[in-house]
């Protein structure tokens, strides 16, 4: 049977982390499953967790005046869900819901922040990885905006 430590070692996001760091992260993580349509978190609420998606699909959504809920991005296998836990005031910038049955590895944000404070080298490794996620999401948003508004009328 696969342990949570085995699952962490198989995640692309954590590739290259030392076995000792994976062991530390394992103590603050667990398996989770979201049924189709489940609300995972809500924009503006406290960001207390983050996830590595193993299978399935999650929609990041935002409430847009006069348009309602708009899907900002769709995340699938291997994606990181949630980075707001890393930056004060630790509030979600979007909402998220399961677009299909989704299995993930769930992390307790406060526990992981504590690990990072105790071991700055681990904190640096995770900060670099999450920064790459944020940059990728910003670039993806930029391309969508160019697609929407960059065309001549």
VENUR-V425888 format. One record per residue. N is the residue number from 1. RES is the residue in three letters. SS is DSSP state (hx for helix, st for strand, lp for the rest). NEAR is the number of other C-alpha atoms within 8 Angstrom. Layout:
BEGIN
((N | RES | SS | NEAR) (N | RES | SS | NEAR))
END
This chain:
BEGIN
((1 | UNK | lp | 2) (2 | UNK | lp | 5) (3 | UNK | lp | 6) (4 | UNK | hx | 10) (5 | UNK | hx | 9) (6 | UNK | hx | 8) (7 | UNK | hx | 10) (8 | UNK | hx | 11) (9 | UNK | hx | 9) (10 | UNK | lp | 8) (11 | UNK | lp | 10) (12 | UNK | hx | 6) (13 | UNK | hx | 9) (14 | UNK | hx | 9) (15 | UNK | lp | 8) (16 | UNK | lp | 4) (17 | UNK | lp | 8) (18 | UNK | lp | 6) (19 | UNK | hx | 6) (20 | UNK | hx | 6) (21 | UNK | hx | 9) (22 | UNK | hx | 12) (23 | UNK | hx | 9) (24 | UNK | hx | 9) (25 | UNK | hx | 10) (26 | UNK | hx | 11) (27 | UNK | lp | 6) (28 | UNK | lp | 10) (29 | UNK | st | 11) (30 | UNK | st | 9) (31 | UNK | st | 9) (32 | UNK | st | 8) (33 | UNK | st | 8) (34 | UNK | st | 10) (35 | UNK | lp | 9) (36 | UNK | lp | 9) (37 | UNK | lp | 8) (38 | UNK | lp | 8) (39 | UNK | st | 9) (40 | UNK | st | 9) (41 | UNK | st | 9) (42 | UNK | lp | 10) (43 | UNK | lp | 10) (44 | UNK | lp | 8) (45 | UNK | lp | 8) (46 | UNK | st | 7) (47 | UNK | lp | 11) (48 | UNK | lp | 9) (49 | UNK | st | 10) (50 | UNK | st | 14) (51 | UNK | st | 11) (52 | UNK | st | 13) (53 | UNK | st | 16) (54 | UNK | st | 11) (55 | UNK | st | 11) (56 | UNK | lp | 13) (57 | UNK | lp | 14) (58 | UNK | st | 13) (59 | UNK | st | 13) (60 | UNK | st | 13) (61 | UNK | st | 13) (62 | UNK | st | 11) (63 | UNK | st | 8) (64 | UNK | st | 8) (65 | UNK | lp | 5) (66 | UNK | lp | 4) (67 | UNK | lp | 7) (68 | UNK | st | 7) (69 | UNK | st | 8) (70 | UNK | st | 9) (71 | UNK | st | 9) (72 | UNK | st | 8) (73 | UNK | st | 7) (74 | UNK | st | 9) (75 | UNK | st | 11) (76 | UNK | lp | 11) (77 | UNK | lp | 9) (78 | UNK | lp | 11) (79 | UNK | lp | 9) (80 | UNK | st | 12) (81 | UNK | st | 9) (82 | UNK | lp | 9) (83 | UNK | lp | 10) (84 | UNK | hx | 11) (85 | UNK | hx | 14) (86 | UNK | hx | 8) (87 | UNK | lp | 7) (88 | UNK | lp | 7) (89 | UNK | lp | 4) (90 | UNK | lp | 11) (91 | UNK | st | 12) (92 | UNK | lp | 15) (93 | UNK | lp | 7) (94 | UNK | lp | 10) (95 | UNK | st | 13) (96 | UNK | st | 12) (97 | UNK | st | 13) (98 | UNK | st | 17) (99 | UNK | lp | 11) (100 | UNK | lp | 10) (101 | UNK | lp | 12) (102 | UNK | st | 16) (103 | UNK | st | 12) (104 | UNK | st | 12) (105 | UNK | st | 14) (106 | UNK | st | 12) (107 | UNK | st | 12) (108 | UNK | st | 11) (109 | UNK | hx | 12) (110 | UNK | hx | 7) (111 | UNK | hx | 8) (112 | UNK | hx | 11) (113 | UNK | hx | 10) (114 | UNK | hx | 8) (115 | UNK | hx | 11) (116 | UNK | hx | 12) (117 | UNK | hx | 8) (118 | UNK | hx | 6) (119 | UNK | lp | 8) (120 | UNK | hx | 8) (121 | UNK | hx | 7) (122 | UNK | hx | 10) (123 | UNK | hx | 12) (124 | UNK | hx | 9) (125 | UNK | hx | 9) (126 | UNK | hx | 8) (127 | UNK | hx | 8) (128 | UNK | hx | 8) (129 | UNK | hx | 9) (130 | UNK | hx | 9) (131 | UNK | hx | 8) (132 | UNK | hx | 8) (133 | UNK | hx | 9) (134 | UNK | hx | 9) (135 | UNK | hx | 8) (136 | UNK | hx | 8) (137 | UNK | hx | 8) (138 | UNK | hx | 8) (139 | UNK | hx | 8) (140 | UNK | hx | 8) (141 | UNK | hx | 8) (142 | UNK | hx | 8) (143 | UNK | hx | 8) (144 | UNK | hx | 8) (145 | UNK | hx | 9) (146 | UNK | hx | 9) (147 | UNK | hx | 8) (148 | UNK | hx | 7) (149 | UNK | hx | 6) (150 | UNK | lp | 7) (151 | UNK | lp | 7) (152 | UNK | lp | 3) (153 | UNK | lp | 2))
END
